[in-house]
Amino acid sequence: MGATGDEAGLRPPGEHGGDGRGVARDLGVPVEQVLDLSASLNPFASDIVEITRRIAGLAALDSYPDPESVAALFARHLDVDPRRVVLTNGGSEAIALVASEVGDGLVIDPDFSLYRRHLRTGDDATGGRWRSNPSSPLGTVAPDDHTAVVWDEAFWPMTMGSWTRGDDASWRVGSLTKLWACPGVRIGYVIAPDAAAAGRVRHAQPRWSVNALALAVVTELLPRTDLATTAARIAEHRATFAGAVTALGYSVRPGIAPWLLLDDSPGLRAVLAPTGIVVRDCMSFGMPRVHRIGLPRPVDVDRVLDALESARNT
């Protein structure tokens, strides 16, 4: 497993995962043949393509989007004052908007690299800590007594079975993309510490940033989302998958998030990619020889295990 992406004739790994379409182009195959596990999505999510074909909200596509009513609906599920909730064009916009508002912050690596990209500095302790919870990439949950100025809860709902840890004094950002496995439908959110702070973020946000399709998806999927059941299914699936990967001889780090971290696996991405399976090289986290594999859907597990077994013998 020593080949790099360049040696295998593939583009180098992207900074944030989600490389499936690019790898498909490099391989010259339809994207449907590529299993992209470089992005960690809910393996039990409903088929977003089928859902968008029939949701009633698509009738709104001929009008400018109006997120206020959908934000209020989401706030009721969060049990938060709707004046504190801002829907965003994905979790990445949520991060950028909050970073613009607070300016400086402290990022302790390894953590999600978008924080440093948008903060003036990610090394300013006076700005307060930015922290993903569960940690991306480590997959562990912060202890109850830990604090942060900004909590990134992108993976919290499907890991912990509730919408948020509930730190009302902190900023919280999230991504419905992960929970509903719809990275092409950009929908995220900010929960501000108070209504005034949310108002400043809302004012800084580009007008009509969240499109009508994304708003229709939120309206359709919120009532049918059962977080407790989702988290329980993911936990069971992760334990079974981790056991099978360990049995192949890989070193799997402990964690609870919807991915596995494989230690001492150099070149694994380059070996798997020609088979149509894309995993996350963790060099961008400062973790050489480590790869992250998003949990596959149950129907894809055997394909992934067979490829991992072959890679182990390469």
C-alpha positions, 0 to 999 in steps of 0.5 A: 500500500505504498503508492501515492495518488500521483503514482496511481494516475489519480488526482491528489486527495482533496483537503476536505474529502468528497472526492468521488466525482473527481476520481470517477473522472480520473478513472473514466467511469460513471460516478455511479460506479464510485463509492465515495467514503471520503465523506462521512454521511448517514448510511441509513439516510433516505434516497435524497434523489427520490425524495426531491422528485416528489416533494411538494415544496418544489413548486416554490422553485419559480420564486425567490426563496424565503428561509424564515418560516423554515428556520422557525420550523427547524428552531422548534425541533431544536427547542431554540428561540427562532430569532437565534437560528440562521439557515445557511448554504451548507455547514461551510457557510455557517462556519464562514459567517461565524468566523467573520463575526468573531474574527479570531479563535483558537484551533487545536489540531487535529481539527476541521481545517475550514476554521483556520481558513476563515478565521483571522488567526486560528492560534489566538486563545483570546478569541476562544476555542473552535471545536468539532464535537464529535471531533473531526477527525478523531471521532470522539466526544468532548467531555461534558465539562469542556467548553468552546466559543464555537461548537461544530456539531455537524456529526452530533445529531446522528452520533448522539441522537439529539439535535445539539449538546445545548451550550446556549452561551456558545455559537453552534454550527451544524450541517444537515448534509451529513445527517440526510446524506445530501451533500449536493443540497447545501443546507446548514445552520447557525445557532447564535448565543442570542438574537442580536448575534444571529441578526448580525450574521443574518445581515452579513449573509448573502441574500437568498443564500439558501435556495428553495430546493434546500428549504423544501428538503428541510420541510420534507425531512424534518418531520420524518427524522428520528435521531434516537433511532438513527444514532442507535443504528449507526452505533451498531453498524459502526461496531460491526463494521469496525470488528470486520475491518479489524479482523482483516488486520487493520488497526482501527482507532476507538471512536463513536462517529460515523467513520473509522480511522485506520492507523498505519495504512499508508497509500490506502487511498491510492490502492482502493481508488482504482477499484472505485472506492474512495477513502479519506487520506488524513494528511490534511489533518497532520496525520500521516499513515492514517485513513478515514473511511466513512461508514458504507451503507449496509448493501456496500459493506461486502464490497468494501471489505473485499477491497480492504482485504485485497489492499491488505495483501497488496 
